[in-house]
Amino acid sequence: MKEENPSLIGIVADASSRFRCSPWCFRSGVVFADYWFDDYKLSILMLQQETATLSRAITRHEGRLTYRPDHDLQDRYRVHPGDEGAIYVRVRTGSGSVLFSNCTTECAEHFLPLSVDVPSFWKRVIEPGKPFSIAGGQSFDRNGMPVLVELAIIKDPNGFMYGALLHEMFDSMIVPMTLMFCLVIGATIWSIRGALKPVAMAVRAADAIDPRDSGARLPAARMPQEIERLVSAVNRLLARLGDLIQSQKLFSSSIAHEIRTPVAIAKMELSRIADPRARNAERDLDALTHILEQLTSLARADAVDPSAYRRASLSEIGAEVAEATAPFVFDQGKSIEFIDHGTTPVTVIPGLVENMLRNLIENAVKHNPAGTAIIVTCGPGPQVTVEDNGRGLVDLPEHNEDLGYVKRSGELGLGLKIVHRIAELHKAKIAIDTARDRGTKITIAFTASQ
């Protein structure tokens, strides 16, 4: 299965992501190194974050300050058996009243005396190096009353240092840089979508180009310069293709017209020769004449003037074609019937619709045995049907979109090709229902005129 080409937005977004990830990773590394190799700064950051976490359990109850840690907070500062190190916590008021403490002599060893006024922050190193062995405290205001939360960490058994480092990187780097990254990518995508709007308009214009309009071009207004050059190149290609197609149409129409006269003269001369071989040659010339007429019809269908469309009645067209082709049908030993169920007006080129119906009738006559009944039905609504009870389109390949194929019999299948081309010009839909020895029914549905 062929993979789809990536979109321009996807390519630019991917490139922008790669480009911005590099400085993001570099900046993260710088922040990490800045804190990791500066024990003083990292230890202060750790004490500030942990004492702030402990302060959330300080509440005022019935006019008095209390310390009520929940289960998670208690577990956070609990040292599990077998772990090296220790954690000591003390919470006291500015007057020296202890609200909480999990130590006795250790508190006196590591914390400030209760008689000391509450400082905003203090810290001292118990043992240098990592993991940290430090003590310190930070004051908080609770309803106008200062409260000092003190914490001593020996050998950092619960990994507070890593938590502080990760928290700082998350707050200082990951969140703001991610937001900035998303904003930049969003702005980039929005800008590209805006720049590609003219390209989308050109795509719609290309899909709507009528191949009969040799002057159709893609719009280049408001295009980015790089894409404008591509559109200009496509327009030059369309101009060359238009000239080529016009030359082919002229050639097909002219060659068919020029050969018709010498063929008619040859047939007239052969009619004076009383020989079976002359009759065979006449039949060959009749076949050649038929092919030339079909080529002429196809060339005319490809050279339609859009101003030739007008409102017409399918019932009138169908009746005229059935009447005009009846002598030919009867001469070939077939019968033809016209049925009118009433049609609504349609906008068509009457001459081409007549040509289409005539081709369908001639095909039904040519490819079916004597005694075949042909029915031309108009309506109900904007549709016309040509049906026969013959042997079916046995040479029609299934799912063949190009009906100008060479049949197994060696004949060119131009009749149905002309029918499809004329239907395409009128935006009409063709439905073919055929089966071996059960006939063929071809329905052409037009769009009613407004």
Secondary structure, 3 states (H helix, E strand, C coil): CCCCCCCHHHHHHHHHHHHHHHHHHHHHHHHHHHHHCCHHHHHHHHHHHHHHHHHCCEEEECCEEEECCCHHHHHHCCCCCCCCCEEEEEEEECCCCEEEECCCHHHHHHCCCCCCCCCCEEEEEEECCCCCEEEEEEEEEECCEEEEEEEEEECCCCCHHHHHHHHHHHHHHHHHHHHHHHHHHHHHHHHHHHHHHHHHHHHHHHHCCCCCCCCCCCCCCCCCHHHHHHHHHHHHHHHHHHHHHHHHHHHHHHHHHHHHHHHHHHHHHHCCCCCHHHHHHHHHHHHHHHHHHHHHHHHHHHCCCHHHCEEECHHHHHHHHHHHHHHHHHHCCCEEEEEECCCCCEEECHHHHHHHHHHHHHHHHHCCCCCCEEEEEECCCCEEEEEECCCCCCCCCCCCCCCCCECCCCCECHHHHHHHHHHHHCCCEEEEEECCCCCEEEEEECCECC
